[in-house]
Amino acid sequence: MITSFKNFIKYFNNFSSTSISIILMIISGFSFIVMHSAAKYLSDEVHVFEITFLRCVLVIFVLAPLIFKQGLNTFITKQPKLQIYRIITNSIAMLCFFYGLTLTTLSQVTALNLSVPIFTTLLAIVFLKEKIRLRRIIALCVGFIGCMIVLRPDISINLGGLLILISSFIWSISLIFIKKLTETDSAVTISLYAGVGMIPATFVAAYPYLTIPNVNQFLIIIFIAVTGTIAQTLLNSAFKRGSLTILLPLDFLKLVWAVLIGYTVFIESTPFTLWLGGLLIVGSSSYIAWREKK
């Protein structure tokens, strides 16, 4: 079994840097949706701000094996100011997102959150001077059309939806900081600073609602921390290897995962528009991945 795993790693390392970043981005997106689903499920019993706080507290324990492997270098950042900016924007985005998550369906949350690739691509072009090719613009537009089909024009945006949109814009700014940080810091260092750095803000938000979770609730919180940390670290690794304008269209795949989990776990309705929009989203993401494979 160990030999097979080593062969898989060897085969994986033969891929181009862009191909690896695409794979990491897809796995990261799925992990994020799994985390969001677990948080939504638990929010009926534990306040979402407490979930957010404990998720940040547990990050250092989840990353412990990688920290031991990399040594003290994990704690060293060459861009402390950017880490602070990232922590501030990430804290606001996370609190808005998780609270909005409790007020609307998982599929709607994810669809609204998919404004992130639009915001971030525009910011990357302006601030990171990244070039965007015609095929990426097409993929981005097709994926966005798919999201609009899923949302449908008759759906009004309530407080939850507004919070998700605010979170999406602030998270887009945070992604620009993350991309800049990947130029000097490791993916683990970026995740560690974010998790630990967000503890103060999330603690202030969670303090009025703090309770002692029971064993089952704490196990779910651990699961949320693990999947969230994996998602964030893989995202950092993807950004370190690939261009934002290549990777962000793949974010649209999150809606497909959210619809499937929403239908199977939360018994959320899946009208025809969800499947039609989802097909466009998968198509646009698959096209950009195929065209960028080297």
N, C-alpha and C positions, 0 to 999 in steps of 0.2 A: 504493500500500500504506500509506503514511504517512497519507494522507487517510482511508482506511478505519479505521485505528487510532484517529485523532482522533475520528471519528464514533462509534466504539465507546465511547471514553472519555466522550464527551458524552452518549451514550445511557445509559451506566452511571451517570453522575452524576445523572441524572434520577430514579433510584430513591430511595426513602426511606432514611433512615439505618439503619433496622431491616433492610430488605431487603438493603442492602449488607453489613451485618454478618453476615447469614445466609449470603450467598454466600462471603464471606471465610472464615467458619468451616468451611464444607464443603471449600473448597480447602485450607485449613490442615490439616484432618483427613486428607485424602488424602496431602498432602505428608509428614505425620508417619509414616504407614504405609509410604510409599515409603522414607523414611529408615530406619525400623526394619527393613525387609526387606533393604536393602543392608547394614546393620550385622550382621544375622543371617548373611547370606551370607558376609561377610568374616571373621566371628568364628572360622571354621574355620582361618584362616591367621594372623590378627592378634588378639592378646588384646583383649577388648572394652573393657578399661580404657584401653588405648592408643588405640583408636578414639575413645572418649569424650574423651580429652585432646586429641587432634589436631583433633577436631571443634570444640572450644572455641577452640583456637589460631587456627583458620582463619576464625572468625566475623568478625573485624575486616577481613579481606581480602574476604570476601563482601559485607560492608556498605560497603566503601570507596566505591563510586560514590554511594551515598546520603549518606554522610558528607561527601563533597566537595560535594554539592548543598546540603545543609543547613548546612554550615559548622560553626564551633566550638560552636554551640548544641547540637549532637548530644551533646557531652560534658558538658553541664550538666544536672544533675538537681535538682529542688526537694524531693525526699524521699530523702535519702541513707540514712537509717535503714531505710526500707522496701526500698531497693535491697539493703542488706546482708542483711536478713531473707529477701528473695526469693532472693538468691544462695546462702545457706546451705541453705534448704529445697530449692531446685532442684538443688543439687549432690548432696545425699543422695538425692533422688528419682531423679535421672538414673543415678547409680552403681548403685542397687538395681535400676532398671528394665533397664539394659543387661546386667547380670549375669544377671538372671532370664530375659532374652530368650534367652540361650544354653542354658538348661536346659529349655525347653518349646517347644511349637509356636507359630507366629506367631498363629494364630487363637485359641488359648487365652490367650496373653499379652494380646491385644487385648480379648478378652471380659472377662478379669479387670480389665484397666485401665479398663473401662467402668463400674467402680464410682466413678470420678472424678466423673461428673455427679451422682451421688447425694450423695456427700460434699460437693461444692462447692456444690450447690444448698442443702443444709441450712446450710452455713457462711455462704452469701450472705444467707440469710433472717435468721440470727442476728446476724451482724457488719455486714453492709452494709444491713440493713433493707429488702432487696428484697421486693416483694410477688409472690406466686406465685398465678396464677389456676388455676381448676379444669382448664382444658384443658391447661395445662402439666403439672399433676400427672398427668393421664391419660396424656399423651404420655410422661412420664418412667417411669410404671409399666409401660406397654406395652413400651417399649424395654427396661426391666429384665427383664421376663418373657421377651422375646426372647433376651436374653443368657443367662438361666437355661436356656432350652431348648437353646441352643447348647452350654453347658457340660455339661448333663445331670447329674443327681444322683449318677451312678455314678463321676464323675471325682473322684479324690482330689487334694487340693492338696499338691504336693510343695514342696521348698525354692524352686524357681523361682517357683511360684505364690504362695508366701508373700511372697517378695521383691517381686513385682509388686503385691500388695495393699498392702504397706507403702509402696511407691513411690507408689501411687495416692492414699493418704491424705495423704502429705506433699506430693505435687504439687497436691492440692486446696487445701491451705493456701497454697502458692505462688501458685495462681491468684487467690486473694483478694488477695494482695499486688499481683499484676499489675493486677488490676482497679482497685485504689486508685491505683497508679502512673499509669494511663492518664488520670487526672483532671488531671495536671500535666505529664507527660513524653510525648514522642512515642514512637510504636511502635518506631522505629529506636533511640532512646536506651535504651529498656527492653531490647531485644535485645542491644545493644552491651554494656551493663553486665552482663547475665547471662552472655554468652559470655566476656568477659574476666575477670569476677569468679569464674567457676568454674574457671579455669585452675589455681590453686594446689591445690585439693582433688583435682581429677582428675589432676594431675601426681603427687601423693603416692600415689594409688591405682595409677597406671600405671607408676611408676618401676621396680618390680621386673621388669616385663614389656616394657620398652621395647626395640624393635628398629628397624632401618632398613627401612621397607617398600620393596618393589620398585616399579617404575613403575606396573604394573597396580593394585597394592594402593593406591598413593598416589592414583591417579585415582579409585578407588572412595571413598576417604576424602574427597576433594574433593567428590565427588557427595553424600556424606552431609552434609558441612558446608553445602553449598548448599541442599539440600532441607530440612535441619533449620532453617537460618536463615530460609528463606522461610516455613516452617511457623510458626515462633515469631513472626515479624514480622507475618504475616497474622492470627495469633491475637490479638496485641496490638491490631492495628487493629480487629478485630471487637469486642473487649472495649471499645474506646474509643467505639464507636458503638452498641452494644446491651447489653441487660440479660443478666446471666449466666443467669437463669432462663429466658430465651428461647433462648439460644444452646446451653446445655449438652445438651439433648436431642438436638441434631444430632451430638453426639460419638458417639452410638450407631452412626452410619454408618461409623465406622472399622472396625467388625467386618466389614461387607460387603467393604470394600476388602481387609482382611486375609485373608479367606477366599478371595477371588479370586486374590490374589497367592500365598497359600500353596498353592493348588491348582495354579496354572500354573508357579510358579517352584520351589517346594520339594516338589512332588508330595505334598502333605499330603492325607489323605482328607477327603472332604466328605459326611458322612452326611446323611440327610434332615433331621435336626434342625437342621443348620447352615442349610439353605435356609429351613425354616419359621421359625426364630428370626430369620434375616436379613430375611425378609419383614415380620415384625412391627416390626423395627428401622427398616427403610426407611419403612414405613407411618407409624410414630409421628413420625419425623423430618420426613417430607413434610407431615404434618398440621400440626405446629407451625409449619413454615415458611409453609404456605399461610394459616393463621389469622392469623399475625402480619404478613403482607404488607399494606402500606398504599399 
